[in-house]
Amino acid sequence: MAPPPSMFAEIPKYLGRAGLTRDCEGARIVIEKPIGYDLASTLALNAVLRASFEEKQIFRIDHYLGKETVQNMLAFRFANPLFEPIWNRRYVDYVSSTVAEKVGVAHRGGYYDHAGALRDMGQNHLMQLLCLVAMEPMVSFEADEIRNKKVDVLHAVRPISPETVHECAVRGQYGSGRDDGKKVPGYRGEPGVAPDYQTETFAAVRLQIDNWRWQGVPFYLRTGNRLPAQVSEVAIQFRAVPPQAFPTDASLGWQPSRLVMSIKPEEGMVLGFQAKYPGAKMRLRPVDMRFNSRDSFDAPSPDAYETLRWDVTKNDATLFMRTDQVEAAWRLLTPVLDIWEATPPSDFPNYSAGSWGPEAMQELLAPSHRWPLPTDLHLVGLKGASKKPKRIRP
């Protein structure tokens, strides 16, 4: 089903009445987002689905889960003993996830006004990335085992109370600006958008996971339209080393180690660490170790929807959202949406097209934290011709 959301609760009823849902092994229903508008509508939709289908027949599709790098997160974490021992509060300072769109809302103005950035990207894509990064190791690769671990993460996230929404969440709406040197309109100047619309086109949230692994480690999530680049990535910022034995003048731009998992535009990973610059003196500068899926493998990455549709055919629900996971995600973010709806913003538009969002998003960060800039994963210019890195001299 990929009709207008108003039809989501109607179609399953008639499929059931027509007797098309009785074959529990052969009959499946695939539901495209948005899965509900808020917690109440999601509960109602799930009730309609359960009236005609069993849970194993329902495939709630999120194309992000079909992307190679998103699936690679499981392989990277749990198939390599190098990182799992340091994947916790003792070594990780904070985690930031970004889903940025360079384009405006374009022809989606009518839909977007009823959704907004947090519903459109935050409740699904960003929460999926949160679960994959923070979940505990699974004991098998069975679909429900993996989905159980994801739900455990959402249940461990500290609830956002109405009183703390202003401390944990920031919204924004883009005004006019420039994109690649060309002037572009603000959200209220897009087709189908009224000049007084209060819909957010940017949302950022700070979450805390109250469990043994992640206690005290903030997770920063952000998404928006008309940002400087189209990029989706997760950055794991490791803690700085405790007292540095190296002299102050040894640093050529010291940075704590960081691991970036890039989903688009390139699929791959970058690990940043310190290395000695060649020469007689001990001088350190940041360097990168890069993995690019496109350059490392001969096989092309399949389209995300292609992967997921094939999984539906195989009746493999590993990469699909279960009822309890969808409801838990809505339960976390509904207080934010309720407060935003009850208190219309007075400063929209509050960021220019082509910028990284409203200045208020910096207030979510701890003093020593920062939103990372997009990672450049390009390693090969022409096939077979390596691109030499730019030399950096001290």
N, C-alpha and C positions, 0 to 999 in steps of 0.2 A: 504494500500500500504506500503510494506516494501522492495521495490526493491532497486537497486543502485539509488542514487539521480538523476542521469542523466535521469532516466525514469519518474521522478515525473511529469514533464510537458507533457509527451507523453500519458500516460495511460488515464488521464481524457478526452483527446480529443476523443479517440476511444470509450470510454464508452458513451460519448455524441452522437457520430455518430451512435452508435448501438441502440440508443433510450433507454438506460438503466437508464438514469438520470431523465426521465420525471415525475416519481411518486415522487413528492416532500415530501410526507409523509412517503413513504416506502423506497426510495432509499437514501442511505447515503454512504459517502466516508470517510474513516479513513486514515489519513496521518501520518506516523511516521517521526520523525526528521531524518536528518536536514531539516528544512523547509526553504530552500534558503541557499545561500552561503554568501550573503551580502544583503544590502537593495535593490539594483537593481534587483538581481535575485529573491528576495522574492516578489517584486512588480510584476515581470513578471509571477511568478508561480501563484500568487493570481489572476492575470488577466485570466490565463488559466482556473483556477478552477471556477471562476465566469461565464465564458462563457458556462459552462455545468451544473453547480450546483448553487443553491441558498445558501446563507450563512448558513441557518439553516440545510442544508444537509452536511456541511463540519465539520468534527471532527478532529482537529489537536491534536494529542495525545502526551502527555508528561507523562511518567509513574510516575514521581515524584508526580504529582498531585493526583495519586491514592493511595499513601501511607497514612496509618492511621494517623501518626503524622502531616503530611501536612494538612490533613483535620481537624485534631484536633485543629489546630491553630485557625480556625474560631470558634469552640466551646469554646476553652479556652478563647479567647478574648471577644467574644460577648455573651456568655451564663453565664458569671460570672462577677458580679459587682465589684469584688475585684481589678482587674488589669486594666480595661479600663480607669478609672480616672487618672492613672499614666502612661498611654501609650502615652507619648508625650515628647516634648523637655524640659519641666520643670523638669522632673524626670529622663529621659533617657540620659545617657552620650554619648553612641555610640552603634551601632549594628554591629555584625560581623557574616557572614555566611560562612561556610566551606563545600565544597564537595571534599573530599580527597579520592584518590584511592591508595591502597597499591601496586597494580600490575603495571607493565609497559604496554606498548601498545601491547605487545605480537604479535598475528597474525593480528592485526589491523593496522600495519605499513603503508600499502598502502593507506587506508582510512584516517588515522590520519594525514598523511603529507599534505593532502588537507584541513584539518579542523583545527587542533590545539586545545589547551585547551579552549580558549575563545569561539570559535564556538561550540565545542563539549559539553561543560558544562555551560559556562557562559551565553550565549545568551538565553538559555532556563531554565535549572534547577535553577540557581542562581537568575535569574530575576523573576521567579515564586515565589521563597521564599521572595524576596524583596517585591513583590506586596502583598502577604498575610500578612506580618508583618506590612507594612506601610499603608494599605488601610483604608479608613474611614468605619464606621459602615454602613451596608446595611439596607435598610428599608424592605426588604423581602428576601426570599431565592430563588427567581427566578434567572434563569441562567444569563440573561442579566444584572440584577441588580448587581450581584456579579462581573461579568466581566466588567461592567462599572466602578466600584470602582477600579479594578486592573488597567485599562487603565488610570484612573485619576492619579494614582501614577506615571506611566511612563511619563505622560505629565508634571508632576511636577518636575521630576528629572532635575537638572541643566545640560544643554548640555555640552559635553566635546569638546572643540575646539581643532583643530590640534596643537595649540601653547601650550596647557596645558596637552597634552597626557602624557608627561614624568613626570608630577607632579601627575597624577591621576591613572596611570596604570603601572604595572611591569610585565615582562614576564621572563620565565626561561626555561631551558632544563636540564633534569637530565643526569648526567654522571654516571660512574660506581660507585658501592658502595656495601653495605651489606644489606640483607634482612633476618631477623631472623638468623643472623650469617653466611649466605651463600652469597658468592660474586655474584653480578648480573651485567649485562652489562649496559652501558649507552644507551640512546635512539638511538644513531647512531650505536650501536652494535646489535640492535634488528633485527629480520628477516624482510626483505623487506624495510629496511631503509638505505639510502645511507650515507656514512661517512661525507658528507658535508651538510646534511639537516639543515635548519634554523628554523624548526617548533618549536613553544613553547609547552612544556608539562606542564607548570605552568603559571597561570595568576592570577593576583590580581588587583582589581579596587577599588578606593574610589569614592563613589557617594554622592551627596548632594541633598536632596529633599526640594525644595523651596516652602513650603506651611506652613500654620499656625501651624500644628501639629509638623512638623519635622525640621523647620528652625534651622540651626546650628548643627544638629545632624549628624555626618558622618556615612555612611553605608559602611562597608568594606566587600568585596566579594573576595573569593579566591577558586581556584580549581587547582588540579594538580595530576600527576601520580608519582608513586614510592615515596610516602610519607610514614611516619612511620606507619600509620594506615588507615584502610578504615572507614571513618566516614563522616556523613552528619549531621550538626546541625546548629542551629541559637542561638546566645548568645545575650541577651539583658542586657547590662551593665548599671545599674542604677547609678545615681550620688552619690557621697559620701555625708554623712550628713554634714551640715554646722557646725559651730564650734563644735568640739567634747568636750563634758563636761567631758569625762572620762580622768583620768590621763594617761600619756604616758606609764607607766609601766603596765597599765591594759590590753594592747593588747597582744594577743598571735598569732598575724598574721592577723591584721585587714584587711578586704577586703570589698569594697562596695558591696552591694547586686547585685546578678546576676541571671537571669533566663535563663536556657538553654533548648531549645526544640530540642530533639534528634530524628533524622529520621532513622539513621542506625549507627552501627549494631543493637542497641536496640531502640525501639520506646517508648518515654516517655519524662518526663520533670524533671528538677532539679532546685529548688530555693535555692540559697545560701544566708544566712543571719548571723548576729552576735547573739551569745547567751552567757550567763554567764557560765563560767566553775565552777563546784561545788567546794566549799571551802569558807573559811572565808573572803578572799579578793575578791574585784570586779575585775575579770579578764575575758576578752572576747576572744572568738575564733570563726572562721567561722564554721558553720554547714550546712547541706543540708537537705532539705525536698524533697523527691523523689516520683515520680509517674512512674511506669513501666507498660506499657500496657499489656505485657505478664503475669505479676504477679498479676495484678489487676482484670483481666477479665477471665472468663472461655472460652469465645469464641476466637478462633484464628483469627489473622489478615489475611484477604484474600490477595492474590497476587494483586499487584497494577494493572497489566494488566487485571486481572479477574474483578476487580471493574470497570475499565474504559470500558471494552467491554460490561459489563452488562449495563452500563449507555448508551452506544450507542444503545443497544437493546431497552432501555426504551425511547430513544430520549431525554435524559437529557444531555445538553451541559454545565452544571455548571463547570465541571472540565476540560474543553477543551478550547484551546486558540482561540480567535476570530481574524479575519483578522487585525483589527486595533491594537490589542495588540502585535501580532507578528511583525508588521511593526514598531511600536513604540520602541520595544526592539532593533531591528536592527538599527533603526535610532540613538539610543544612543551609540551603540558600534561600528558602522561602522567607525567613525573617528579614533578610536584606531586601528582597523584592518588596515586601510589605511596607517597610519603612520608607523606601524610595518612592513608593506610590503614594504614601500618606504625606510625604514632605517634598513637594515639587522643587526642583533645583532653581536657584535664583541667579546662577552665573552662567547658564548655557548660552552660547557655545563657550567652552572654557579651554579649548586647545585648537591650534591651527592645523589645518590639513598639511601633512608632511612632517609633523612633529611626533614625538613619542608619547604624547598624551598630556593630561593636565598636570600641573606642577604638584597638585595635592597628592599624587600617587607616591611621591617621595616620602610623605609622612607615614606611610605604612612600614617603611624600612627601619630597621635598627640603625643607629648612627654609623656603624662601620660597614653596613651592607649597601649594595647598589644593584640596580637593574643592569644586567649584562647587555652589551651590544651584540648584534647578530654575529655568528661565527662564519667565517669564510672557509668552506670545505673544498673549494675548487683546487684540485691537484694536477689535473691534466688538461692542457689546452686542446691539442689534437690527439686522437687516439694513437698511442705509441710514442708520443713526444712529451716528455716530462716538463712540467713548468718549474723552472728554478725559483727558489724562494728569494725574495729581496734581501740583500745583505744589510745588516744593521751594524754600524760601527759605534764603538763607545765614544 
